[in-house]
């Protein structure tokens, strides 16, 4: 005789930005490694390839735009409605003004380019984060998809979606909107 046990669905906690900050302020272990996306606290574990490529892309951004405009893994604001339950920390941020001029998180209008290096998280970066950034009307968002050797370039946000999403192979040159003459190519980094 087989016994069937009832299945209970445990409700998930939807976090706010204020609650996530309280974890950090109160010394919750490893809270600095958590990112708040759509009410979910997401742990960030980076493998060695992610670290290496993030560093190479950071150096290209600094050479092309100046290190005073490039920020690494820092929180940004998104649109007002999403800010309550989201505070993403993109791998790389290219800002409009010099970093020292921001006393609070950069606003979407202050961001010229966001880049996520995706080693184990392409689905998160290509779906939830892309939607979050499109709703914030961030003009250009790249996902460097290491497993598939693609750079997914998102542009033209309208009505909460990117109207242009083009995948480029690692051998292709990409011209960023912020500086079209500064060609980017993964294979040349």
C-alpha positions, 0 to 999 in steps of 0.5 A: 500500500502506497501512502500519498502525503499532501504537498504543501507549497511554502510561500516565498518572501518577496523582498523590498529594497529597504529589507535587503539594505537592512540585511546588509546593515545588520551584518547578515552573512554574505548579504553583500553578495546578494542582488535584489531582482523583482523581489528575489534575493539572488546570490552571485557566485562567479566562476573564474571565466566570468572574473577574467572576462569581466576584467578584460571588458572593464579594461576595454571600457576604461581605455575607450571611455575613461576609468572615471565613467566605468563602475564595477558591480555597483547598484543602480536605480531602475524605473520608479515602480521597479525600484521598490523590489529591485536594485540590480548590480550590473557587472559593468556600468558606463555612466554619463557623468564622472563616478564621483558626481553620483552621491546616490545610485545612478539613474537610468538616464545616467547610464550609457551602457550596461554589461552583464557577463553571463557564465551560469546565468544567461537566462536571468540576464536575458529575461528578468534583467533585460525586462527590468532595464527595458522598463527603465529605458536604459538605451543599451544593454549587453549580455556577454553569454560565455557558454554560447560565445555570443554578445546579445545587444539590446537597444531601443527600449519602448513600452517596457521591451527592447525592440532591437536584440541582436546576438553577435558572435565573439569574432564580430565587432560591435559599435556601442551607441555611446561611441561608435568608433570604439569597436568592441570584439570579444576575440580581440580583448 
